[in-house]
Structure formats: structure tokens, C-alpha cells
């Protein structure tokens, strides 16, 4: 059921969790290992060649009144090409008004029980007004990996500035972090959208942190904050520097019509 009580997320625009503790999951759990394994073959972001960003995307439908979730099929052309369409309007200044056809998440990945549990947990943190509570929710699910091989190089998120996503609620969950430095998250008031973190006065930074442990997560209420994630660099260990993130976003279907 949809709670009418304010959550920390809906009240302050930001909250953090450790879902490994919430779900009682360890890195040896079969569902975690299978979900993390989906990041092994992520293709390069087709709209950001050379950025060090790799991703897959899928769209789902969540019914708030019954807590039922199902996946939305791709169009015939998208399905044939193994893609799903992602649209942010003008909220991402790098791709204004562009429907990005992104590589689709595999059926195996979509059916992973840990992923479905994460989607349900994220929904439980959201709050909706009387109108939105009786509309199905569009759920975007992104598998995103930043990976960098070169010493001194950086893998960069999009957009590389404080921003708002245009979806009422957005959640980020760390799947794993390997030999990576950087990736700092900054939360600030909306008026700093389009700026860099160093341009935000220290007393107006709402939070600054790094996700370091598998299934550490945070959520934002988009209208209340802007947020930023910094580039990652290769650490001093063997192999590339990698930061793998699972993102979800929730949008009432009435906003898409």
C-alpha cells in the first residue's frame, strides 16, 4: 500500500541505506553474484564512446496499489536490435530532447530476484500525492559501469555536473567497486544545478560521500535536490578501475502522456 507518512527521502530529498544488511545478503549469495555478473559484458554506452561508461537499460511498470511489477516490452525495432528507449526530456543537458536507444538488460538479469527485491524496496521509500498514487509508475532500471584502464585517465558519468534527472525519485545502488578512486557523490539544493561541486558553498552541501561496500545505496527526491557523481580513476592495484551501479527511477505514467 502507499503510505501517506513522510519518509526521510520525501521530506529532506535524500536518504542512504545498506541493502546488504536490509536483505541479509553477502557477496557469496547466488543472486548477488549473478546480478553482479551481468556487469561483466556491459557494452559501451553508444552515446558516449571513449567516456569509460558501459550500460544496459530496461523499463518496467509498477502498480502502487497492489505492489505488482512487470517489465515493459521494447518496440519491435528496438527488440530486434536488442535496445530499449530512454528519454529524459531536457533534464540531461548532454542529450536534450533525445530518445537514447540503449542496450537492453538480459532476460536473465531482469528475472534476478535480488533486482526485483531492490525495485520493491525502492518503491517503499517513495511517496505520492492522491492523484499520482492511482497511476501506474514507469520504472527505469539502469546497469551502469564506469571503467578506466589508463593511469591518469578518468571514466565520467553523465552529466558531469550537479543535475536533476526529471524523474520524481531516483535510487543508486553500488554493485561493486574494484581498484577505483574517486566517484564522490554530492547532494546540494536545486539552485546549484549545472554547477560543479567546488562552486557550492560548504555550508550548503547537504551530503558528500562515496559508496564503497556492495549494495550501499542512496535515493533522492528530484525536485528537492541536485546531485553529482564524480569521475573515477584507476587505483594502484592490478586491473582496471571499475565502479558498477544499479540505478532505478520512478515516474507516474500520467507525467509521460
Order of alpha helices (4+ residues) and beta strands (2+ residues): alpha-beta-alpha-alpha-beta-beta-alpha-beta-beta-alpha-alpha-beta-beta-beta-beta-beta-beta-beta-beta-beta
